[in-house]
């Protein structure tokens, strides 16, 4: 008996752009907030080195260009992230979680 999966017609190819687009959550969606919350837990776990970036690949600035809609960081915070030590990165996390309404 033939395997029904092998007999099925091949699926149409999906372009990387459309596949990647589906993996990126919309800003302020439950999925985006869940990703941010997961990263926040890792950021405040003292065993996690280095402190993870809050970037969730929703890289769009709000209308007044003051904050990223995905990670809630300011342009200055995004700019200094790579040069910041763990203490400063956790301070950025604290501020962005407050902005996102996710502070505990």
PyMOL commands that place a pseudoatom at each C-alpha (Angstrom):
pseudoatom trace, name=CA, resn=UNK, resi=1, chain=A, elem=C, hetatm=0, pos=[0.000, 0.000, 0.000]
pseudoatom trace, name=CA, resn=UNK, resi=2, chain=A, elem=C, hetatm=0, pos=[1.345, 3.429, -0.967]
pseudoatom trace, name=CA, resn=UNK, resi=3, chain=A, elem=C, hetatm=0, pos=[2.064, 6.043, 1.667]
pseudoatom trace, name=CA, resn=UNK, resi=4, chain=A, elem=C, hetatm=0, pos=[-0.643, 8.771, 1.281]
pseudoatom trace, name=CA, resn=UNK, resi=5, chain=A, elem=C, hetatm=0, pos=[1.881, 11.488, 2.168]
pseudoatom trace, name=CA, resn=UNK, resi=6, chain=A, elem=C, hetatm=0, pos=[4.152, 10.448, -0.687]
pseudoatom trace, name=CA, resn=UNK, resi=7, chain=A, elem=C, hetatm=0, pos=[1.217, 10.376, -3.090]
pseudoatom trace, name=CA, resn=UNK, resi=8, chain=A, elem=C, hetatm=0, pos=[0.101, 13.911, -2.238]
pseudoatom trace, name=CA, resn=UNK, resi=9, chain=A, elem=C, hetatm=0, pos=[0.985, 16.596, -4.789]
pseudoatom trace, name=CA, resn=UNK, resi=10, chain=A, elem=C, hetatm=0, pos=[3.923, 18.789, -3.768]
pseudoatom trace, name=CA, resn=UNK, resi=11, chain=A, elem=C, hetatm=0, pos=[3.009, 21.962, -1.917]
pseudoatom trace, name=CA, resn=UNK, resi=12, chain=A, elem=C, hetatm=0, pos=[3.500, 25.243, -3.708]
pseudoatom trace, name=CA, resn=UNK, resi=13, chain=A, elem=C, hetatm=0, pos=[6.737, 26.936, -2.691]
pseudoatom trace, name=CA, resn=UNK, resi=14, chain=A, elem=C, hetatm=0, pos=[6.427, 29.752, -0.201]
pseudoatom trace, name=CA, resn=UNK, resi=15, chain=A, elem=C, hetatm=0, pos=[8.674, 32.744, -0.595]
pseudoatom trace, name=CA, resn=UNK, resi=16, chain=A, elem=C, hetatm=0, pos=[10.974, 33.530, 2.352]
pseudoatom trace, name=CA, resn=UNK, resi=17, chain=A, elem=C, hetatm=0, pos=[9.443, 36.991, 2.609]
pseudoatom trace, name=CA, resn=UNK, resi=18, chain=A, elem=C, hetatm=0, pos=[5.917, 35.705, 3.137]
pseudoatom trace, name=CA, resn=UNK, resi=19, chain=A, elem=C, hetatm=0, pos=[7.126, 33.004, 5.537]
pseudoatom trace, name=CA, resn=UNK, resi=20, chain=A, elem=C, hetatm=0, pos=[9.184, 35.482, 7.554]
pseudoatom trace, name=CA, resn=UNK, resi=21, chain=A, elem=C, hetatm=0, pos=[6.303, 37.953, 7.620]
pseudoatom trace, name=CA, resn=UNK, resi=22, chain=A, elem=C, hetatm=0, pos=[4.030, 35.390, 9.253]
pseudoatom trace, name=CA, resn=UNK, resi=23, chain=A, elem=C, hetatm=0, pos=[6.579, 34.787, 12.014]
pseudoatom trace, name=CA, resn=UNK, resi=24, chain=A, elem=C, hetatm=0, pos=[6.720, 38.445, 13.057]
pseudoatom trace, name=CA, resn=UNK, resi=25, chain=A, elem=C, hetatm=0, pos=[3.921, 39.390, 15.462]
pseudoatom trace, name=CA, resn=UNK, resi=26, chain=A, elem=C, hetatm=0, pos=[2.007, 42.617, 15.124]
pseudoatom trace, name=CA, resn=UNK, resi=27, chain=A, elem=C, hetatm=0, pos=[2.952, 45.331, 17.594]
pseudoatom trace, name=CA, resn=UNK, resi=28, chain=A, elem=C, hetatm=0, pos=[0.894, 45.204, 20.798]
pseudoatom trace, name=CA, resn=UNK, resi=29, chain=A, elem=C, hetatm=0, pos=[-0.583, 41.807, 19.868]
pseudoatom trace, name=CA, resn=UNK, resi=30, chain=A, elem=C, hetatm=0, pos=[-0.846, 39.084, 22.530]
pseudoatom trace, name=CA, resn=UNK, resi=31, chain=A, elem=C, hetatm=0, pos=[1.944, 37.219, 20.714]
pseudoatom trace, name=CA, resn=UNK, resi=32, chain=A, elem=C, hetatm=0, pos=[4.245, 40.263, 20.815]
pseudoatom trace, name=CA, resn=UNK, resi=33, chain=A, elem=C, hetatm=0, pos=[3.543, 40.807, 24.512]
pseudoatom trace, name=CA, resn=UNK, resi=34, chain=A, elem=C, hetatm=0, pos=[4.198, 37.120, 25.232]
pseudoatom trace, name=CA, resn=UNK, resi=35, chain=A, elem=C, hetatm=0, pos=[7.572, 37.316, 23.450]
pseudoatom trace, name=CA, resn=UNK, resi=36, chain=A, elem=C, hetatm=0, pos=[8.470, 40.453, 25.391]
pseudoatom trace, name=CA, resn=UNK, resi=37, chain=A, elem=C, hetatm=0, pos=[7.415, 38.827, 28.680]
pseudoatom trace, name=CA, resn=UNK, resi=38, chain=A, elem=C, hetatm=0, pos=[9.558, 35.742, 27.952]
pseudoatom trace, name=CA, resn=UNK, resi=39, chain=A, elem=C, hetatm=0, pos=[12.579, 37.917, 27.238]
pseudoatom trace, name=CA, resn=UNK, resi=40, chain=A, elem=C, hetatm=0, pos=[11.916, 39.962, 30.378]
pseudoatom trace, name=CA, resn=UNK, resi=41, chain=A, elem=C, hetatm=0, pos=[11.992, 36.828, 32.534]
pseudoatom trace, name=CA, resn=UNK, resi=42, chain=A, elem=C, hetatm=0, pos=[15.383, 35.936, 31.053]
pseudoatom trace, name=CA, resn=UNK, resi=43, chain=A, elem=C, hetatm=0, pos=[16.659, 39.505, 31.492]
pseudoatom trace, name=CA, resn=UNK, resi=44, chain=A, elem=C, hetatm=0, pos=[16.063, 39.476, 35.239]
pseudoatom trace, name=CA, resn=UNK, resi=45, chain=A, elem=C, hetatm=0, pos=[17.378, 35.941, 35.740]
pseudoatom trace, name=CA, resn=UNK, resi=46, chain=A, elem=C, hetatm=0, pos=[20.852, 36.643, 37.122]
pseudoatom trace, name=CA, resn=UNK, resi=47, chain=A, elem=C, hetatm=0, pos=[22.115, 33.414, 35.530]
pseudoatom trace, name=CA, resn=UNK, resi=48, chain=A, elem=C, hetatm=0, pos=[21.337, 34.670, 32.012]
pseudoatom trace, name=CA, resn=UNK, resi=49, chain=A, elem=C, hetatm=0, pos=[24.452, 36.214, 30.540]
pseudoatom trace, name=CA, resn=UNK, resi=50, chain=A, elem=C, hetatm=0, pos=[24.424, 38.375, 28.554]
pseudoatom trace, name=CA, resn=UNK, resi=51, chain=A, elem=C, hetatm=0, pos=[21.143, 40.128, 29.354]
pseudoatom trace, name=CA, resn=UNK, resi=52, chain=A, elem=C, hetatm=0, pos=[18.924, 39.402, 26.322]
pseudoatom trace, name=CA, resn=UNK, resi=53, chain=A, elem=C, hetatm=0, pos=[17.802, 42.161, 24.023]
pseudoatom trace, name=CA, resn=UNK, resi=54, chain=A, elem=C, hetatm=0, pos=[14.131, 43.143, 24.253]
pseudoatom trace, name=CA, resn=UNK, resi=55, chain=A, elem=C, hetatm=0, pos=[13.933, 43.225, 20.448]
pseudoatom trace, name=CA, resn=UNK, resi=56, chain=A, elem=C, hetatm=0, pos=[11.126, 40.979, 19.182]
pseudoatom trace, name=CA, resn=UNK, resi=57, chain=A, elem=C, hetatm=0, pos=[11.596, 41.885, 15.492]
pseudoatom trace, name=CA, resn=UNK, resi=58, chain=A, elem=C, hetatm=0, pos=[8.700, 44.348, 15.385]
pseudoatom trace, name=CA, resn=UNK, resi=59, chain=A, elem=C, hetatm=0, pos=[10.985, 47.236, 14.529]
pseudoatom trace, name=CA, resn=UNK, resi=60, chain=A, elem=C, hetatm=0, pos=[8.673, 50.175, 13.921]
pseudoatom trace, name=CA, resn=UNK, resi=61, chain=A, elem=C, hetatm=0, pos=[8.723, 53.525, 15.653]
pseudoatom trace, name=CA, resn=UNK, resi=62, chain=A, elem=C, hetatm=0, pos=[5.498, 55.058, 16.918]
pseudoatom trace, name=CA, resn=UNK, resi=63, chain=A, elem=C, hetatm=0, pos=[4.073, 58.172, 15.231]
pseudoatom trace, name=CA, resn=UNK, resi=64, chain=A, elem=C, hetatm=0, pos=[6.179, 60.672, 17.178]
pseudoatom trace, name=CA, resn=UNK, resi=65, chain=A, elem=C, hetatm=0, pos=[9.259, 58.414, 16.794]
pseudoatom trace, name=CA, resn=UNK, resi=66, chain=A, elem=C, hetatm=0, pos=[9.783, 58.293, 20.552]
pseudoatom trace, name=CA, resn=UNK, resi=67, chain=A, elem=C, hetatm=0, pos=[9.472, 54.504, 21.038]
pseudoatom trace, name=CA, resn=UNK, resi=68, chain=A, elem=C, hetatm=0, pos=[9.742, 51.254, 19.136]
pseudoatom trace, name=CA, resn=UNK, resi=69, chain=A, elem=C, hetatm=0, pos=[6.294, 49.664, 18.921]
pseudoatom trace, name=CA, resn=UNK, resi=70, chain=A, elem=C, hetatm=0, pos=[7.747, 46.191, 19.457]
pseudoatom trace, name=CA, resn=UNK, resi=71, chain=A, elem=C, hetatm=0, pos=[10.158, 46.555, 22.359]
pseudoatom trace, name=CA, resn=UNK, resi=72, chain=A, elem=C, hetatm=0, pos=[9.123, 49.938, 23.813]
pseudoatom trace, name=CA, resn=UNK, resi=73, chain=A, elem=C, hetatm=0, pos=[12.712, 51.252, 23.791]
pseudoatom trace, name=CA, resn=UNK, resi=74, chain=A, elem=C, hetatm=0, pos=[13.601, 54.810, 22.852]
pseudoatom trace, name=CA, resn=UNK, resi=75, chain=A, elem=C, hetatm=0, pos=[16.042, 55.461, 20.017]
pseudoatom trace, name=CA, resn=UNK, resi=76, chain=A, elem=C, hetatm=0, pos=[18.713, 56.347, 22.584]
pseudoatom trace, name=CA, resn=UNK, resi=77, chain=A, elem=C, hetatm=0, pos=[18.127, 53.052, 24.427]
pseudoatom trace, name=CA, resn=UNK, resi=78, chain=A, elem=C, hetatm=0, pos=[18.340, 51.107, 21.174]
pseudoatom trace, name=CA, resn=UNK, resi=79, chain=A, elem=C, hetatm=0, pos=[21.518, 52.970, 20.247]
pseudoatom trace, name=CA, resn=UNK, resi=80, chain=A, elem=C, hetatm=0, pos=[23.345, 52.350, 23.557]
pseudoatom trace, name=CA, resn=UNK, resi=81, chain=A, elem=C, hetatm=0, pos=[22.207, 48.736, 24.057]
pseudoatom trace, name=CA, resn=UNK, resi=82, chain=A, elem=C, hetatm=0, pos=[25.272, 47.057, 22.535]
pseudoatom trace, name=CA, resn=UNK, resi=83, chain=A, elem=C, hetatm=0, pos=[27.657, 49.141, 24.679]
pseudoatom trace, name=CA, resn=UNK, resi=84, chain=A, elem=C, hetatm=0, pos=[25.665, 48.778, 27.922]
pseudoatom trace, name=CA, resn=UNK, resi=85, chain=A, elem=C, hetatm=0, pos=[26.678, 46.547, 30.805]
pseudoatom trace, name=CA, resn=UNK, resi=86, chain=A, elem=C, hetatm=0, pos=[24.246, 44.149, 32.478]
pseudoatom trace, name=CA, resn=UNK, resi=87, chain=A, elem=C, hetatm=0, pos=[23.165, 46.717, 35.096]
pseudoatom trace, name=CA, resn=UNK, resi=88, chain=A, elem=C, hetatm=0, pos=[22.276, 49.335, 32.459]
pseudoatom trace, name=CA, resn=UNK, resi=89, chain=A, elem=C, hetatm=0, pos=[20.514, 46.743, 30.304]
pseudoatom trace, name=CA, resn=UNK, resi=90, chain=A, elem=C, hetatm=0, pos=[18.334, 45.715, 33.236]
pseudoatom trace, name=CA, resn=UNK, resi=91, chain=A, elem=C, hetatm=0, pos=[17.572, 49.405, 33.900]
pseudoatom trace, name=CA, resn=UNK, resi=92, chain=A, elem=C, hetatm=0, pos=[16.438, 49.733, 30.266]
pseudoatom trace, name=CA, resn=UNK, resi=93, chain=A, elem=C, hetatm=0, pos=[14.277, 46.617, 30.729]
pseudoatom trace, name=CA, resn=UNK, resi=94, chain=A, elem=C, hetatm=0, pos=[12.698, 48.155, 33.854]
pseudoatom trace, name=CA, resn=UNK, resi=95, chain=A, elem=C, hetatm=0, pos=[11.806, 51.366, 31.985]
pseudoatom trace, name=CA, resn=UNK, resi=96, chain=A, elem=C, hetatm=0, pos=[10.453, 49.636, 28.871]
pseudoatom trace, name=CA, resn=UNK, resi=97, chain=A, elem=C, hetatm=0, pos=[8.279, 47.235, 30.896]
pseudoatom trace, name=CA, resn=UNK, resi=98, chain=A, elem=C, hetatm=0, pos=[6.787, 50.239, 32.721]
pseudoatom trace, name=CA, resn=UNK, resi=99, chain=A, elem=C, hetatm=0, pos=[6.065, 51.903, 29.367]
pseudoatom trace, name=CA, resn=UNK, resi=100, chain=A, elem=C, hetatm=0, pos=[4.475, 48.705, 28.079]
pseudoatom trace, name=CA, resn=UNK, resi=101, chain=A, elem=C, hetatm=0, pos=[2.280, 48.453, 31.188]
pseudoatom trace, name=CA, resn=UNK, resi=102, chain=A, elem=C, hetatm=0, pos=[3.952, 45.155, 32.085]
pseudoatom trace, name=CA, resn=UNK, resi=103, chain=A, elem=C, hetatm=0, pos=[5.911, 46.196, 35.189]
pseudoatom trace, name=CA, resn=UNK, resi=104, chain=A, elem=C, hetatm=0, pos=[5.441, 43.971, 38.201]
for i in range(1, 104): cmd.bond("trace and resi %d" % i, "trace and resi %d" % (i + 1))
show_as sticks, trace
zoom trace
